[in-house]
Amino acid sequence: MKTSVNYNGNHSQFLIFDEPKQQDASLESFKSFLKELSEFKEQQMIVFASFENSDKTFNESTEKFNFP
């Protein structure tokens, strides 16, 4: 999708991620993943994630990101 956005390709500009943290990524890696997603302003992203069932983990993972 990023390549399509950068070069005006034909990607639908819609992505769904179902539990990406489930793959046992470290919290820092997951934050990096969310940061990358937060940079797409005109595209649609849906992320289903449990954040280890912890509000603290959710807050730490999403702080400083602007998700409209």
All heavy atoms as a GROMACS GRO file, in nm:
protein
  565
    1MET      N    1   0.082  -0.119   0.000
    1MET     CA    2   0.000   0.000   0.000
    1MET      C    3   0.087   0.125   0.000
    1MET      O    4   0.057   0.221  -0.070
    1MET     CB    5  -0.094   0.002   0.119
    1MET     CG    6  -0.189   0.119   0.114
    1MET     SD    7  -0.318   0.119   0.236
    1MET     CE    8  -0.234   0.194   0.370
    2LYS      N    9   0.194   0.124   0.079
    2LYS     CA   10   0.281   0.242   0.085
    2LYS      C   11   0.338   0.274  -0.053
    2LYS      O   12   0.340   0.391  -0.094
    2LYS     CB   13   0.393   0.218   0.186
    2LYS     CG   14   0.481   0.336   0.210
    2LYS     CD   15   0.580   0.308   0.322
    2LYS     CE   16   0.662   0.428   0.355
    2LYS     NZ   17   0.752   0.404   0.468
    3THR      N   18   0.383   0.172  -0.125
    3THR     CA   19   0.436   0.193  -0.260
    3THR      C   20   0.327   0.249  -0.351
    3THR      O   21   0.352   0.340  -0.430
    3THR     CB   22   0.492   0.062  -0.316
    3THR    OG1   23   0.597   0.017  -0.230
    3THR    CG2   24   0.545   0.079  -0.457
    4SER      N   25   0.207   0.195  -0.339
    4SER     CA   26   0.096   0.241  -0.422
    4SER      C   27   0.064   0.388  -0.392
    4SER      O   28   0.039   0.466  -0.484
    4SER     CB   29  -0.027   0.154  -0.399
    4SER     OG   30  -0.130   0.190  -0.485
    5VAL      N   31   0.065   0.426  -0.266
    5VAL     CA   32   0.038   0.565  -0.228
    5VAL      C   33   0.149   0.656  -0.284
    5VAL      O   34   0.121   0.761  -0.342
    5VAL     CB   35   0.028   0.580  -0.074
    5VAL    CG1   36   0.030   0.725  -0.032
    5VAL    CG2   37  -0.097   0.511  -0.023
    6ASN      N   38   0.274   0.614  -0.268
    6ASN     CA   39   0.387   0.696  -0.314
    6ASN      C   40   0.392   0.713  -0.466
    6ASN      O   41   0.438   0.816  -0.514
    6ASN     CB   42   0.519   0.638  -0.264
    6ASN     CG   43   0.537   0.654  -0.115
    6ASN    OD1   44   0.474   0.737  -0.052
    6ASN    ND2   45   0.623   0.572  -0.058
    7TYR      N   46   0.347   0.611  -0.539
    7TYR     CA   47   0.358   0.614  -0.685
    7TYR      C   48   0.223   0.614  -0.756
    7TYR      O   49   0.214   0.579  -0.873
    7TYR     CB   50   0.445   0.497  -0.733
    7TYR     CG   51   0.586   0.507  -0.682
    7TYR    CD1   52   0.629   0.431  -0.575
    7TYR    CD2   53   0.676   0.595  -0.741
    7TYR    CE1   54   0.757   0.440  -0.527
    7TYR    CE2   55   0.806   0.606  -0.693
    7TYR     CZ   56   0.846   0.527  -0.586
    7TYR     OH   57   0.974   0.538  -0.538
    8ASN      N   58   0.118   0.654  -0.682
    8ASN     CA   59  -0.016   0.663  -0.740
    8ASN      C   60  -0.061   0.532  -0.806
    8ASN      O   61  -0.112   0.531  -0.918
    8ASN     CB   62  -0.024   0.780  -0.840
    8ASN     CG   63  -0.166   0.822  -0.865
    8ASN    OD1   64  -0.254   0.802  -0.781
    8ASN    ND2   65  -0.190   0.881  -0.980
    9GLY      N   66  -0.042   0.422  -0.733
    9GLY     CA   67  -0.080   0.290  -0.784
    9GLY      C   68  -0.228   0.262  -0.765
    9GLY      O   69  -0.306   0.352  -0.733
   10ASN      N   70  -0.266   0.137  -0.783
   10ASN     CA   71  -0.408   0.102  -0.780
   10ASN      C   72  -0.450   0.022  -0.656
   10ASN      O   73  -0.549  -0.048  -0.658
   10ASN     CB   74  -0.446   0.026  -0.907
   10ASN     CG   75  -0.374  -0.107  -0.919
   10ASN    OD1   76  -0.289  -0.140  -0.838
   10ASN    ND2   77  -0.408  -0.182  -1.021
   11HIS      N   78  -0.376   0.033  -0.546
   11HIS     CA   79  -0.413  -0.035  -0.423
   11HIS      C   80  -0.544   0.024  -0.370
   11HIS      O   81  -0.570   0.144  -0.384
   11HIS     CB   82  -0.302  -0.018  -0.319
   11HIS     CG   83  -0.317  -0.106  -0.199
   11HIS    ND1   84  -0.405  -0.078  -0.098
   11HIS    CD2   85  -0.256  -0.222  -0.167
   11HIS    CE1   86  -0.395  -0.174  -0.006
   11HIS    NE2   87  -0.306  -0.262  -0.046
   12SER      N   88  -0.626  -0.057  -0.308
   12SER     CA   89  -0.756  -0.009  -0.257
   12SER      C   90  -0.741   0.090  -0.142
   12SER      O   91  -0.836   0.158  -0.104
   12SER     CB   92  -0.840  -0.127  -0.210
   12SER     OG   93  -0.775  -0.192  -0.100
   13GLN      N   94  -0.622   0.100  -0.084
   13GLN     CA   95  -0.593   0.190   0.029
   13GLN      C   96  -0.678   0.158   0.151
   13GLN      O   97  -0.722   0.245   0.225
   13GLN     CB   98  -0.604   0.337  -0.012
   13GLN     CG   99  -0.506   0.372  -0.121
   13GLN     CD  100  -0.500   0.519  -0.150
   13GLN    OE1  101  -0.543   0.602  -0.070
   13GLN    NE2  102  -0.445   0.554  -0.263
   14PHE      N  103  -0.701   0.030   0.171
   14PHE     CA  104  -0.778  -0.020   0.285
   14PHE      C  105  -0.709  -0.146   0.335
   14PHE      O  106  -0.685  -0.239   0.259
   14PHE     CB  107  -0.921  -0.051   0.240
   14PHE     CG  108  -1.007  -0.110   0.348
   14PHE    CD1  109  -1.066  -0.029   0.442
   14PHE    CD2  110  -1.029  -0.246   0.354
   14PHE    CE1  111  -1.146  -0.083   0.542
   14PHE    CE2  112  -1.110  -0.301   0.452
   14PHE     CZ  113  -1.167  -0.219   0.547
   15LEU      N  114  -0.672  -0.148   0.464
   15LEU     CA  115  -0.607  -0.265   0.524
   15LEU      C  116  -0.676  -0.303   0.653
   15LEU      O  117  -0.721  -0.215   0.729
   15LEU     CB  118  -0.460  -0.236   0.554
   15LEU     CG  119  -0.366  -0.212   0.437
   15LEU    CD1  120  -0.227  -0.173   0.489
   15LEU    CD2  121  -0.355  -0.335   0.350
   16ILE      N  122  -0.681  -0.432   0.682
   16ILE     CA  123  -0.731  -0.483   0.809
   16ILE      C  124  -0.624  -0.573   0.868
   16ILE      O  125  -0.573  -0.662   0.800
   16ILE     CB  126  -0.862  -0.563   0.791
   16ILE    CG1  127  -0.973  -0.474   0.736
   16ILE    CG2  128  -0.904  -0.627   0.924
   16ILE    CD1  129  -1.102  -0.548   0.707
   17PHE      N  130  -0.588  -0.550   0.992
   17PHE     CA  131  -0.494  -0.634   1.065
   17PHE      C  132  -0.567  -0.698   1.182
   17PHE      O  133  -0.623  -0.628   1.266
   17PHE     CB  134  -0.376  -0.551   1.117
   17PHE     CG  135  -0.289  -0.493   1.009
   17PHE    CD1  136  -0.310  -0.364   0.965
   17PHE    CD2  137  -0.188  -0.569   0.952
   17PHE    CE1  138  -0.231  -0.310   0.865
   17PHE    CE2  139  -0.109  -0.515   0.852
   17PHE     CZ  140  -0.130  -0.387   0.809
   18ASP      N  141  -0.565  -0.829   1.188
   18ASP     CA  142  -0.631  -0.903   1.296
   18ASP      C  143  -0.525  -0.955   1.392
   18ASP      O  144  -0.451  -1.047   1.361
   18ASP     CB  145  -0.712  -1.018   1.237
   18ASP     CG  146  -0.787  -1.097   1.343
   18ASP    OD1  147  -0.799  -1.049   1.457
   18ASP    OD2  148  -0.832  -1.208   1.311
   19GLU      N  149  -0.517  -0.892   1.508
   19GLU     CA  150  -0.424  -0.929   1.615
   19GLU      C  151  -0.278  -0.936   1.570
   19GLU      O  152  -0.213  -1.040   1.584
   19GLU     CB  153  -0.466  -1.064   1.678
   19GLU     CG  154  -0.589  -1.057   1.763
   19GLU     CD  155  -0.569  -0.985   1.896
   19GLU    OE1  156  -0.455  -0.959   1.937
   19GLU    OE2  157  -0.670  -0.954   1.959
   20PRO      N  158  -0.222  -0.827   1.516
   20PRO     CA  159  -0.081  -0.832   1.476
   20PRO      C  160   0.015  -0.857   1.592
   20PRO      O  161   0.120  -0.915   1.574
   20PRO     CB  162  -0.056  -0.695   1.413
   20PRO     CG  163  -0.164  -0.608   1.467
   20PRO     CD  164  -0.282  -0.698   1.493
   21LYS      N  165  -0.024  -0.817   1.712
   21LYS     CA  166   0.061  -0.839   1.831
   21LYS      C  167   0.062  -0.987   1.870
   21LYS      O  168   0.151  -1.033   1.939
   21LYS     CB  169   0.009  -0.754   1.947
   21LYS     CG  170   0.089  -0.766   2.075
   21LYS     CD  171   0.209  -0.675   2.077
   21LYS     CE  172   0.275  -0.669   2.212
   21LYS     NZ  173   0.353  -0.785   2.246
   22GLN      N  174  -0.033  -1.063   1.822
   22GLN     CA  175  -0.044  -1.205   1.854
   22GLN      C  176   0.080  -1.282   1.807
   22GLN      O  177   0.108  -1.390   1.858
   22GLN     CB  178  -0.169  -1.263   1.789
   22GLN     CG  179  -0.201  -1.405   1.828
   22GLN     CD  180  -0.331  -1.449   1.764
   22GLN    OE1  181  -0.368  -1.402   1.657
   22GLN    NE2  182  -0.401  -1.539   1.827
   23GLN      N  183   0.154  -1.228   1.713
   23GLN     CA  184   0.273  -1.296   1.661
   23GLN      C  185   0.392  -1.280   1.756
   23GLN      O  186   0.505  -1.304   1.720
   23GLN     CB  187   0.308  -1.241   1.523
   23GLN     CG  188   0.195  -1.248   1.422
   23GLN     CD  189   0.135  -1.387   1.412
   23GLN    OE1  190   0.207  -1.486   1.408
   23GLN    NE2  191   0.004  -1.395   1.409
   24ASP      N  192   0.364  -1.240   1.879
   24ASP     CA  193   0.464  -1.228   1.985
   24ASP      C  194   0.571  -1.123   1.955
   24ASP      O  195   0.688  -1.141   1.988
   24ASP     CB  196   0.527  -1.364   2.017
   24ASP     CG  197   0.586  -1.368   2.157
   24ASP    OD1  198   0.538  -1.293   2.244
   24ASP    OD2  199   0.681  -1.444   2.178
   25ALA      N  200   0.531  -1.015   1.891
   25ALA     CA  201   0.624  -0.906   1.866
   25ALA      C  202   0.652  -0.833   1.997
   25ALA      O  203   0.566  -0.826   2.085
   25ALA     CB  204   0.564  -0.808   1.765
   26SER      N  205   0.770  -0.781   2.011
   26SER     CA  206   0.802  -0.702   2.130
   26SER      C  207   0.718  -0.575   2.130
   26SER      O  208   0.669  -0.531   2.025
   26SER     CB  209   0.950  -0.666   2.132
   26SER     OG  210   0.978  -0.571   2.031
   27LEU      N  211   0.702  -0.516   2.246
   27LEU     CA  212   0.623  -0.393   2.256
   27LEU      C  213   0.686  -0.283   2.170
   27LEU      O  214   0.614  -0.209   2.103
   27LEU     CB  215   0.613  -0.348   2.402
   27LEU     CG  216   0.526  -0.227   2.430
   27LEU    CD1  217   0.383  -0.248   2.378
   27LEU    CD2  218   0.524  -0.195   2.578
   28GLU      N  219   0.817  -0.272   2.167
   28GLU     CA  220   0.884  -0.171   2.086
   28GLU      C  221   0.859  -0.194   1.937
   28GLU      O  222   0.835  -0.099   1.862
   28GLU     CB  223   1.034  -0.166   2.115
   28GLU     CG  224   1.068  -0.096   2.244
   28GLU     CD  225   1.013   0.045   2.252
   28GLU    OE1  226   1.031   0.124   2.157
   28GLU    OE2  227   0.951   0.078   2.354
   29SER      N  228   0.863  -0.318   1.893
   29SER     CA  229   0.835  -0.349   1.752
   29SER      C  230   0.691  -0.315   1.717
   29SER      O  231   0.662  -0.262   1.609
   29SER     CB  232   0.862  -0.496   1.722
   29SER     OG  233   0.998  -0.525   1.732
   30PHE      N  234   0.601  -0.348   1.809
   30PHE     CA  235   0.460  -0.319   1.784
   30PHE      C  236   0.435  -0.169   1.779
   30PHE      O  237   0.359  -0.120   1.695
   30PHE     CB  238   0.373  -0.386   1.891
   30PHE     CG  239   0.227  -0.385   1.860
   30PHE    CD1  240   0.179  -0.445   1.745
   30PHE    CD2  241   0.137  -0.325   1.946
   30PHE    CE1  242   0.044  -0.444   1.715
   30PHE    CE2  243   0.002  -0.324   1.917
   30PHE     CZ  244  -0.045  -0.384   1.801
   31LYS      N  245   0.501  -0.093   1.867
   31LYS     CA  246   0.488   0.053   1.864
   31LYS      C  247   0.541   0.108   1.731
   31LYS      O  248   0.483   0.199   1.674
   31LYS     CB  249   0.564   0.115   1.982
   31LYS     CG  250   0.494   0.096   2.114
   31LYS     CD  251   0.579   0.140   2.232
   31LYS     CE  252   0.597   0.288   2.238
   31LYS     NZ  253   0.664   0.333   2.362
   32SER      N  254   0.648   0.051   1.681
   32SER     CA  255   0.704   0.093   1.552
   32SER      C  256   0.604   0.065   1.440
   32SER      O  257   0.585   0.148   1.350
   32SER     CB  258   0.836   0.020   1.528
   32SER     OG  259   0.889   0.053   1.403
   33PHE      N  260   0.540  -0.050   1.446
   33PHE     CA  261   0.437  -0.086   1.348
   33PHE      C  262   0.321   0.014   1.352
   33PHE      O  263   0.278   0.065   1.249
   33PHE     CB  264   0.387  -0.228   1.380
   33PHE     CG  265   0.267  -0.272   1.303
   33PHE    CD1  266   0.275  -0.300   1.167
   33PHE    CD2  267   0.146  -0.289   1.368
   33PHE    CE1  268   0.164  -0.344   1.097
   33PHE    CE2  269   0.034  -0.332   1.298
   33PHE     CZ  270   0.044  -0.359   1.162
   34LEU      N  271   0.273   0.047   1.472
   34LEU     CA  272   0.164   0.143   1.485
   34LEU      C  273   0.206   0.283   1.439
   34LEU      O  274   0.126   0.355   1.379
   34LEU     CB  275   0.114   0.148   1.629
   34LEU     CG  276   0.043   0.022   1.679
   34LEU    CD1  277   0.007   0.037   1.827
   34LEU    CD2  278  -0.081  -0.007   1.597
   35LYS      N  279   0.331   0.320   1.466
   35LYS     CA  280   0.380   0.450   1.420
   35LYS      C  281   0.377   0.457   1.268
   35LYS      O  282   0.334   0.557   1.210
   35LYS     CB  283   0.522   0.475   1.470
   35LYS     CG  284   0.578   0.609   1.429
   35LYS     CD  285   0.720   0.627   1.478
   35LYS     CE  286   0.777   0.763   1.448
   35LYS     NZ  287   0.764   0.809   1.313
   36GLU      N  288   0.420   0.350   1.202
   36GLU     CA  289   0.416   0.346   1.055
   36GLU      C  290   0.272   0.361   1.005
   36GLU      O  291   0.246   0.437   0.912
   36GLU     CB  292   0.476   0.213   1.006
   36GLU     CG  293   0.477   0.197   0.857
   36GLU     CD  294   0.589   0.273   0.788
   36GLU    OE1  295   0.687   0.311   0.854
   36GLU    OE2  296   0.577   0.294   0.666
   37LEU      N  297   0.178   0.291   1.067
   37LEU     CA  298   0.038   0.302   1.026
   37LEU      C  299  -0.016   0.442   1.050
   37LEU      O  300  -0.098   0.491   0.971
   37LEU     CB  301  -0.048   0.201   1.101
   37LEU     CG  302  -0.023   0.053   1.073
   37LEU    CD1  303  -0.121  -0.032   1.152
   37LEU    CD2  304  -0.031   0.022   0.925
   38SER      N  305   0.027   0.507   1.156
   38SER     CA  306  -0.026   0.640   1.190
   38SER      C  307   0.013   0.746   1.087
   38SER      O  308  -0.047   0.852   1.082
   38SER     CB  309   0.020   0.683   1.329
   38SER     OG  310   0.156   0.719   1.329
   39GLU      N  311   0.111   0.717   1.004
   39GLU     CA  312   0.155   0.813   0.904
   39GLU      C  313   0.066   0.816   0.780
   39GLU      O  314   0.077   0.907   0.698
   39GLU     CB  315   0.301   0.785   0.868
   39GLU     CG  316   0.393   0.811   0.988
   39GLU     CD  317   0.536   0.769   0.966
   39GLU    OE1  318   0.570   0.727   0.853
   39GLU    OE2  319   0.614   0.779   1.061
   40PHE      N  320  -0.022   0.719   0.766
   40PHE     CA  321  -0.116   0.717   0.654
   40PHE      C  322  -0.238   0.800   0.695
   40PHE      O  323  -0.314   0.761   0.783
   40PHE     CB  324  -0.160   0.574   0.620
   40PHE     CG  325  -0.053   0.492   0.557
   40PHE    CD1  326   0.030   0.412   0.634
   40PHE    CD2  327  -0.034   0.495   0.420
   40PHE    CE1  328   0.129   0.336   0.575
   40PHE    CE2  329   0.064   0.418   0.360
   40PHE     CZ  330   0.146   0.339   0.438
   41LYS      N  331  -0.256   0.914   0.633
   41LYS     CA  332  -0.363   1.006   0.672
   41LYS      C  333  -0.487   0.995   0.584
   41LYS      O  334  -0.596   1.026   0.627
   41LYS     CB  335  -0.312   1.151   0.672
   41LYS     CG  336  -0.195   1.174   0.765
   41LYS     CD  337  -0.230   1.144   0.908
   41LYS     CE  338  -0.112   1.175   1.000
   41LYS     NZ  339  -0.129   1.121   1.132
   42GLU      N  340  -0.472   0.953   0.461
   42GLU     CA  341  -0.584   0.949   0.367
   42GLU      C  342  -0.635   0.807   0.343
   42GLU      O  343  -0.729   0.787   0.267
   42GLU     CB  344  -0.542   1.010   0.233
   42GLU     CG  345  -0.494   1.154   0.243
   42GLU     CD  346  -0.603   1.248   0.293
   42GLU    OE1  347  -0.719   1.232   0.252
   42GLU    OE2  348  -0.572   1.337   0.374
   43GLN      N  349  -0.573   0.708   0.405
   43GLN     CA  350  -0.610   0.569   0.384
   43GLN      C  351  -0.684   0.514   0.506
   43GLN      O  352  -0.678   0.571   0.613
   43GLN     CB  353  -0.484   0.483   0.358
   43GLN     CG  354  -0.410   0.519   0.231
   43GLN     CD  355  -0.335   0.651   0.237
   43GLN    OE1  356  -0.286   0.689   0.342
   43GLN    NE2  357  -0.328   0.720   0.125
   44GLN      N  358  -0.753   0.403   0.485
   44GLN     CA  359  -0.831   0.341   0.593
   44GLN      C  360  -0.753   0.223   0.650
   44GLN      O  361  -0.710   0.135   0.576
   44GLN     CB  362  -0.965   0.292   0.538
   44GLN     CG  363  -1.052   0.223   0.639
   44GLN     CD  364  -1.110   0.320   0.740
   44GLN    OE1  365  -1.147   0.429   0.706
   44GLN    NE2  366  -1.118   0.278   0.863
   45MET      N  367  -0.734   0.221   0.782
   45MET     CA  368  -0.668   0.110   0.851
   45MET      C  369  -0.757   0.065   0.965
   45MET      O  370  -0.810   0.149   1.039
   45MET     CB  371  -0.535   0.154   0.913
   45MET     CG  372  -0.439   0.217   0.822
   45MET     SD  373  -0.344   0.093   0.739
   45MET     CE  374  -0.239   0.198   0.642
   46ILE      N  375  -0.773  -0.063   0.978
   46ILE     CA  376  -0.844  -0.120   1.093
   46ILE      C  377  -0.752  -0.220   1.158
   46ILE      O  378  -0.702  -0.312   1.092
   46ILE     CB  379  -0.976  -0.186   1.051
   46ILE    CG1  380  -1.069  -0.083   0.986
   46ILE    CG2  381  -1.043  -0.255   1.170
   46ILE    CD1  382  -1.196  -0.143   0.929
   47VAL      N  383  -0.725  -0.203   1.287
   47VAL     CA  384  -0.637  -0.293   1.361
   47VAL      C  385  -0.716  -0.349   1.478
   47VAL      O  386  -0.761  -0.273   1.564
   47VAL     CB  387  -0.510  -0.220   1.411
   47VAL    CG1  388  -0.422  -0.316   1.491
   47VAL    CG2  389  -0.433  -0.158   1.296
   48PHE      N  390  -0.731  -0.480   1.482
   48PHE     CA  391  -0.792  -0.548   1.595
   48PHE      C  392  -0.678  -0.598   1.682
   48PHE      O  393  -0.596  -0.678   1.636
   48PHE     CB  394  -0.876  -0.667   1.549
   48PHE     CG  395  -0.993  -0.629   1.463
   48PHE    CD1  396  -0.983  -0.633   1.325
   48PHE    CD2  397  -1.113  -0.591   1.520
   48PHE    CE1  398  -1.090  -0.599   1.245
   48PHE    CE2  399  -1.221  -0.556   1.441
   48PHE     CZ  400  -1.210  -0.560   1.302
   49ALA      N  401  -0.669  -0.550   1.805
   49ALA     CA  402  -0.559  -0.591   1.892
   49ALA      C  403  -0.604  -0.591   2.036
   49ALA      O  404  -0.682  -0.506   2.078
   49ALA     CB  405  -0.441  -0.497   1.873
   50SER      N  406  -0.554  -0.686   2.113
   50SER     CA  407  -0.594  -0.698   2.253
   50SER      C  408  -0.499  -0.625   2.348
   50SER      O  409  -0.533  -0.599   2.461
   50SER     CB  410  -0.602  -0.845   2.294
   50SER     OG  411  -0.475  -0.905   2.285
   51PHE      N  412  -0.378  -0.594   2.305
   51PHE     CA  413  -0.279  -0.527   2.388
   51PHE      C  414  -0.260  -0.598   2.521
   51PHE      O  415  -0.256  -0.538   2.628
   51PHE     CB  416  -0.315  -0.379   2.411
   51PHE     CG  417  -0.314  -0.298   2.286
   51PHE    CD1  418  -0.429  -0.281   2.211
   51PHE    CD2  419  -0.196  -0.241   2.241
   51PHE    CE1  420  -0.428  -0.208   2.093
   51PHE    CE2  421  -0.194  -0.167   2.124
   51PHE     CZ  422  -0.310  -0.150   2.049
   52GLU      N  423  -0.255  -0.730   2.514
   52GLU     CA  424  -0.231  -0.814   2.632
   52GLU      C  425  -0.337  -0.790   2.740
   52GLU      O  426  -0.310  -0.805   2.858
   52GLU     CB  427  -0.090  -0.792   2.685
   52GLU     CG  428   0.016  -0.821   2.583
   52GLU     CD  429   0.155  -0.771   2.620
   52GLU    OE1  430   0.169  -0.696   2.719
   52GLU    OE2  431   0.248  -0.807   2.548
   53ASN      N  432  -0.455  -0.747   2.699
   53ASN     CA  433  -0.566  -0.718   2.791
   53ASN      C  434  -0.525  -0.620   2.901
   53ASN      O  435  -0.568  -0.630   3.016
   53ASN     CB  436  -0.620  -0.847   2.854
   53ASN     CG  437  -0.684  -0.935   2.750
   53ASN    OD1  438  -0.755  -0.887   2.664
   53ASN    ND2  439  -0.661  -1.065   2.759
   54SER      N  440  -0.444  -0.523   2.864
   54SER     CA  441  -0.392  -0.427   2.961
   54SER      C  442  -0.409  -0.285   2.909
   54SER      O  443  -0.360  -0.251   2.802
   54SER     CB  444  -0.244  -0.456   2.986
   54SER     OG  445  -0.182  -0.349   3.053
   55ASP      N  446  -0.479  -0.202   2.986
   55ASP     CA  447  -0.491  -0.061   2.950
   55ASP      C  448  -0.355   0.006   2.948
   55ASP      O  449  -0.328   0.092   2.862
   55ASP     CB  450  -0.582   0.013   3.049
   55ASP     CG  451  -0.728  -0.026   3.035
   55ASP    OD1  452  -0.765  -0.081   2.929
   55ASP    OD2  453  -0.805   0.000   3.130
   56LYS      N  454  -0.267  -0.032   3.040
   56LYS     CA  455  -0.133   0.026   3.046
   56LYS      C  456  -0.058  -0.003   2.916
   56LYS      O  457   0.005   0.088   2.859
   56LYS     CB  458  -0.056  -0.030   3.165
   56LYS     CG  459   0.084   0.025   3.177
   56LYS     CD  460   0.159  -0.036   3.294
   56LYS     CE  461   0.301   0.018   3.295
   56LYS     NZ  462   0.391  -0.058   3.378
   57THR      N  463  -0.063  -0.126   2.868
   57THR     CA  464   0.004  -0.161   2.743
   57THR      C  465  -0.055  -0.085   2.626
   57THR      O  466   0.018  -0.036   2.539
   57THR     CB  467  -0.004  -0.313   2.717
   57THR    OG1  468   0.054  -0.382   2.827
   57THR    CG2  469   0.069  -0.352   2.590
   58PHE      N  470  -0.188  -0.073   2.622
   58PHE     CA  471  -0.252   0.005   2.516
   58PHE      C  472  -0.204   0.150   2.518
   58PHE      O  473  -0.164   0.205   2.416
   58PHE     CB  474  -0.405   0.000   2.530
   58PHE     CG  475  -0.475   0.097   2.438
   58PHE    CD1  476  -0.493   0.065   2.305
   58PHE    CD2  477  -0.520   0.220   2.485
   58PHE    CE1  478  -0.556   0.155   2.218
   58PHE    CE2  479  -0.582   0.310   2.400
   58PHE     CZ  480  -0.600   0.276   2.266
   59ASN      N  481  -0.206   0.211   2.636
   59ASN     CA  482  -0.164   0.352   2.648
   59ASN      C  483  -0.018   0.370   2.609
   59ASN      O  484   0.016   0.466   2.541
   59ASN     CB  485  -0.191   0.402   2.790
   59ASN     CG  486  -0.338   0.414   2.819
   59ASN    OD1  487  -0.419   0.437   2.730
   59ASN    ND2  488  -0.375   0.398   2.945
   60GLU      N  489   0.068   0.279   2.652
   60GLU     CA  490   0.210   0.288   2.618
   60GLU      C  491   0.231   0.268   2.467
   60GLU      O  492   0.318   0.332   2.408
   60GLU     CB  493   0.290   0.183   2.694
   60GLU     CG  494   0.307   0.212   2.841
   60GLU     CD  495   0.378   0.100   2.915
   60GLU    OE1  496   0.423   0.002   2.851
   60GLU    OE2  497   0.388   0.110   3.038
   61SER      N  498   0.152   0.181   2.407
   61SER     CA  499   0.169   0.150   2.264
   61SER      C  500   0.119   0.262   2.174
   61SER      O  501   0.169   0.278   2.062
   61SER     CB  502   0.094   0.022   2.229
   61SER     OG  503   0.146  -0.087   2.299
   62THR      N  504   0.022   0.339   2.221
   62THR     CA  505  -0.042   0.437   2.133
   62THR      C  506  -0.012   0.582   2.171
   62THR      O  507  -0.058   0.673   2.101
   62THR     CB  508  -0.194   0.416   2.131
   62THR    OG1  509  -0.245   0.428   2.264
   62THR    CG2  510  -0.229   0.280   2.073
   63GLU      N  511   0.064   0.605   2.277
   63GLU     CA  512   0.093   0.743   2.317
   63GLU      C  513   0.169   0.815   2.206
   63GLU      O  514   0.248   0.757   2.134
   63GLU     CB  515   0.171   0.747   2.448
   63GLU     CG  516   0.311   0.696   2.440
   63GLU     CD  517   0.381   0.693   2.576
   63GLU    OE1  518   0.327   0.747   2.674
   63GLU    OE2  519   0.490   0.635   2.582
   64LYS      N  520   0.139   0.940   2.191
   64LYS     CA  521   0.204   1.029   2.095
   64LYS      C  522   0.161   1.003   1.949
   64LYS      O  523   0.214   1.066   1.858
   64LYS     CB  524   0.355   1.023   2.105
   64LYS     CG  525   0.408   1.064   2.241
   64LYS     CD  526   0.558   1.053   2.247
   64LYS     CE  527   0.608   1.083   2.388
   64LYS     NZ  528   0.750   1.062   2.401
   65PHE      N  529   0.070   0.912   1.925
   65PHE     CA  530   0.021   0.888   1.788
   65PHE      C  531  -0.116   0.953   1.773
   65PHE      O  532  -0.198   0.948   1.864
   65PHE     CB  533   0.008   0.739   1.757
   65PHE     CG  534   0.137   0.663   1.764
   65PHE    CD1  535   0.140   0.533   1.810
   65PHE    CD2  536   0.257   0.720   1.726
   65PHE    CE1  537   0.258   0.462   1.816
   65PHE    CE2  538   0.376   0.651   1.732
   65PHE     CZ  539   0.376   0.521   1.777
   66ASN      N  540  -0.138   1.012   1.658
   66ASN     CA  541  -0.266   1.074   1.630
   66ASN      C  542  -0.347   0.984   1.537
   66ASN      O  543  -0.324   0.983   1.416
   66ASN     CB  544  -0.246   1.212   1.566
   66ASN     CG  545  -0.376   1.282   1.541
   66ASN    OD1  546  -0.480   1.244   1.594
   66ASN    ND2  547  -0.372   1.386   1.460
   67PHE      N  548  -0.436   0.907   1.595
   67PHE     CA  549  -0.525   0.822   1.517
   67PHE      C  550  -0.661   0.890   1.510
   67PHE      O  551  -0.728   0.903   1.611
   67PHE     CB  552  -0.541   0.684   1.581
   67PHE     CG  553  -0.417   0.600   1.577
   67PHE    CD1  554  -0.339   0.584   1.690
   67PHE    CD2  555  -0.378   0.539   1.460
   67PHE    CE1  556  -0.224   0.506   1.686
   67PHE    CE2  557  -0.265   0.461   1.455
   67PHE     CZ  558  -0.187   0.446   1.569
   68PRO      N  559  -0.698   0.938   1.391
   68PRO     CA  560  -0.827   1.008   1.381
   68PRO      C  561  -0.946   0.916   1.403
   68PRO      O  562  -0.942   0.801   1.393
   68PRO     CB  563  -0.828   1.064   1.240
   68PRO     CG  564  -0.712   1.005   1.168
   68PRO     CD  565  -0.628   0.933   1.268
   0.00000   0.00000   0.00000
